[in-house]
Amino acid sequence: MALKRMGIVKDYEKIRTFTVAVVGVGGVGSVTAEMLTRCGIGKLLLFDYDKVELANMNRLFFQPHQAGLSKVQAAERTLSNGALEEGKPVDLVLSCVDNFEARMAINTACNELGQIWMESGVSENAVSGHIQLIIPGESACFACAPPLVVAANIDEKTLKREGVCAASLPTTMGVVAGILVQNVLKYLLNFGTVSYYLGYNAMQDFFPTMAMKPNPQCGDQNCRKQQENYKKKEAVQSKQEVIEQEEEIVHEDNDWGIELVSEISEEELMAASGPVPDLPEGITVAYTIPNKEENAVTDETVAESEESLEELMAKMKNM
């Protein structure tokens, strides 16, 4: 694997152990599922109750002969099939639905279970889109910051006419699916920077990014509960002390760590050189301090002789 050889991903083979659920197999979801399959994802769970229509043919995934099939059936015939082990949760949920109600249903379920998920979407005019990583309790959920159309209390159904499909561009959907899968890989395989929010504006080629904190007054009670759990977990982690081993400081110029060890004890040194004055650490005297007691005047008497030096030397020769 080239990414592994180049040092970008340490263990790419781990991708085969992950299970990802894709909710909504439309223009973004179908391409996302295909990309994840090509990347080698272990298992995919696809959810969508809609059927393939001829109006969907401008997407990158569906084919005309699949018209009338459910989108999951059509995707199943294109992708490898795999089952989820009983009792094992999915590693990640991807929201690729096209309406607010479905997003809120996913948001509510993930907040209740504490399930990490990624949300994606394309605008009604098909020239912009976004992806969003939602970690319950740590980042803003979909109810913390709803889109403007819902926050303004506008009925979303009035924006769509019966029998008319919303505008769709395979280019925009391909870009959004691409950055979504890229974010999934970075999150699962732990490399690069995982984006909490990444937008795409096709008109100006603009990619805004940001991270939103959760709303303490979020309308979803499970979101508020997850926020409290996250605060407790963060408080415990901050109290953990990191034990650092103190290393003996070696002088900067002493690259080899050479130390001078004296064989004379401090008591013997004091007795031989006399008292040492109080000096700052690292400073020593450059000479031996004479002991005043040795030069002190004593009561001992010495006999004096009147002999000259020559007479004394003559006596020494005769000895």
DACOR-V549180 format. One record per residue. N is the residue number from 0. RES is the residue in one letter. PSI is psi in radians with two decimals (NA if undefined). Layout:
N_RES_PSI + N_RES_PSI
This chain:
0_M_2.17 + 1_A_-0.71 + 2_L_-0.60 + 3_K_-0.74 + 4_R_-0.58 + 5_M_-0.01 + 6_G_0.24 + 7_I_-0.77 + 8_V_2.26 + 9_K_-0.73 + 10_D_1.37 + 11_Y_-0.49 + 12_E_-0.32 + 13_K_-0.30 + 14_I_-0.47 + 15_R_-0.23 + 16_T_-0.09 + 17_F_2.63 + 18_T_2.23 + 19_V_2.33 + 20_A_2.22 + 21_V_2.00 + 22_V_1.97 + 23_G_1.83 + 24_V_1.02 + 25_G_-2.46 + 26_G_-0.72 + 27_V_-0.80 + 28_G_-0.71 + 29_S_-0.72 + 30_V_-0.66 + 31_T_-0.78 + 32_A_-0.72 + 33_E_-0.75 + 34_M_-0.73 + 35_L_-0.65 + 36_T_-0.76 + 37_R_-0.52 + 38_C_-0.20 + 39_G_0.37 + 40_I_2.53 + 41_G_-0.99 + 42_K_2.52 + 43_L_2.36 + 44_L_2.12 + 45_L_2.33 + 46_F_2.12 + 47_D_2.25 + 48_Y_-0.09 + 49_D_2.85 + 50_K_2.69 + 51_V_2.29 + 52_E_2.84 + 53_L_-0.43 + 54_A_-0.27 + 55_N_0.02 + 56_M_-0.28 + 57_N_-0.09 + 58_R_2.92 + 59_L_-0.06 + 60_F_-0.84 + 61_F_2.73 + 62_Q_2.69 + 63_P_-0.65 + 64_H_-0.14 + 65_Q_0.04 + 66_A_2.34 + 67_G_-0.41 + 68_L_2.68 + 69_S_2.67 + 70_K_-0.56 + 71_V_-0.71 + 72_Q_-0.73 + 73_A_-0.71 + 74_A_-0.62 + 75_E_-0.62 + 76_R_-0.24 + 77_T_-0.61 + 78_L_2.86 + 79_S_2.52 + 80_N_2.43 + 81_G_2.58 + 82_A_2.67 + 83_L_2.39 + 84_E_2.42 + 85_E_2.30 + 86_G_-0.09 + 87_K_2.14 + 88_P_2.78 + 89_V_2.73 + 90_D_-0.49 + 91_L_2.50 + 92_V_2.31 + 93_L_2.17 + 94_S_2.00 + 95_C_0.56 + 96_V_2.98 + 97_D_0.36 + 98_N_2.75 + 99_F_-0.69 + 100_E_-0.74 + 101_A_-0.69 + 102_R_-0.72 + 103_M_-0.60 + 104_A_-0.76 + 105_I_-0.75 + 106_N_-0.78 + 107_T_-0.78 + 108_A_-0.74 + 109_C_-0.61 + 110_N_-0.68 + 111_E_-0.67 + 112_L_-0.17 + 113_G_0.54 + 114_Q_2.21 + 115_I_2.40 + 116_W_2.85 + 117_M_2.34 + 118_E_2.50 + 119_S_2.80 + 120_G_2.78 + 121_V_2.45 + 122_S_2.88 + 123_E_-0.57 + 124_N_0.01 + 125_A_0.30 + 126_V_0.22 + 127_S_2.80 + 128_G_-3.09 + 129_H_2.86 + 130_I_2.72 + 131_Q_2.25 + 132_L_2.21 + 133_I_1.97 + 134_I_1.91 + 135_P_2.17 + 136_G_-0.51 + 137_E_-0.73 + 138_S_2.90 + 139_A_2.31 + 140_C_3.12 + 141_F_-0.41 + 142_A_-0.37 + 143_C_-0.67 + 144_A_1.36 + 145_P_2.75 + 146_P_2.78 + 147_L_-0.68 + 148_V_-0.56 + 149_V_-0.67 + 150_A_-0.47 + 151_A_0.11 + 152_N_0.63 + 153_I_2.31 + 154_D_2.03 + 155_E_-0.51 + 156_K_-0.43 + 157_T_-0.24 + 158_L_-0.18 + 159_K_2.41 + 160_R_2.54 + 161_E_2.32 + 162_G_0.03 + 163_V_2.18 + 164_C_2.48 + 165_A_2.71 + 166_A_2.46 + 167_S_2.36 + 168_L_2.15 + 169_P_-0.46 + 170_T_-0.84 + 171_T_-0.76 + 172_M_-0.63 + 173_G_-0.69 + 174_V_-0.82 + 175_V_-0.76 + 176_A_-0.67 + 177_G_-0.82 + 178_I_-0.47 + 179_L_-0.86 + 180_V_-0.66 + 181_Q_-0.73 + 182_N_-0.63 + 183_V_-0.81 + 184_L_-0.75 + 185_K_-0.65 + 186_Y_-0.83 + 187_L_-0.70 + 188_L_0.00 + 189_N_1.05 + 190_F_2.72 + 191_G_-2.88 + 192_T_2.10 + 193_V_2.21 + 194_S_2.29 + 195_Y_-0.60 + 196_Y_2.26 + 197_L_2.08 + 198_G_2.94 + 199_Y_2.12 + 200_N_1.88 + 201_A_-0.43 + 202_M_-0.67 + 203_Q_0.09 + 204_D_0.88 + 205_F_2.31 + 206_F_1.40 + 207_P_2.59 + 208_T_2.57 + 209_M_2.99 + 210_A_2.25 + 211_M_2.31 + 212_K_2.69 + 213_P_2.68 + 214_N_2.07 + 215_P_-0.38 + 216_Q_0.54 + 217_C_2.50 + 218_G_-0.28 + 219_D_2.01 + 220_Q_-0.56 + 221_N_-0.55 + 222_C_-0.78 + 223_R_-0.66 + 224_K_-0.74 + 225_Q_-0.58 + 226_Q_-0.74 + 227_E_-0.74 + 228_N_-0.69 + 229_Y_-0.70 + 230_K_-0.72 + 231_K_-0.75 + 232_K_-0.71 + 233_E_-0.65 + 234_A_-0.67 + 235_V_-0.73 + 236_Q_-0.61 + 237_S_-0.40 + 238_K_-0.25 + 239_Q_2.15 + 240_E_2.38 + 241_V_2.05 + 242_I_2.08 + 243_E_2.30 + 244_Q_2.15 + 245_E_2.25 + 246_E_2.51 + 247_E_2.26 + 248_I_2.23 + 249_V_2.48 + 250_H_2.52 + 251_E_-0.65 + 252_D_-0.19 + 253_N_1.40 + 254_D_-0.45 + 255_W_0.00 + 256_G_0.59 + 257_I_2.35 + 258_E_2.50 + 259_L_2.10 + 260_V_2.13 + 261_S_2.45 + 262_E_-0.16 + 263_I_2.33 + 264_S_2.90 + 265_E_-0.61 + 266_E_-0.75 + 267_E_-0.65 + 268_L_-0.70 + 269_M_-0.69 + 270_A_-0.59 + 271_A_-0.58 + 272_S_-0.07 + 273_G_-3.08 + 274_P_2.50 + 275_V_2.24 + 276_P_2.77 + 277_D_2.03 + 278_L_2.70 + 279_P_2.69 + 280_E_2.32 + 281_G_-0.14 + 282_I_2.30 + 283_T_2.78 + 284_V_2.61 + 285_A_0.03 + 286_Y_2.88 + 287_T_2.23 + 288_I_2.14 + 289_P_2.56 + 290_N_2.09 + 291_K_-0.50 + 292_E_-0.53 + 293_E_-0.55 + 294_N_0.11 + 295_A_2.58 + 296_V_2.27 + 297_T_3.03 + 298_D_0.07 + 299_E_2.35 + 300_T_2.52 + 301_V_2.25 + 302_A_2.35 + 303_E_2.55 + 304_S_2.53 + 305_E_0.12 + 306_E_2.58 + 307_S_3.00 + 308_L_-0.66 + 309_E_-0.69 + 310_E_-0.65 + 311_L_-0.67 + 312_M_-0.63 + 313_A_-0.68 + 314_K_-0.67 + 315_M_-0.61 + 316_K_-0.58 + 317_N_-0.19 + 318_M_NA
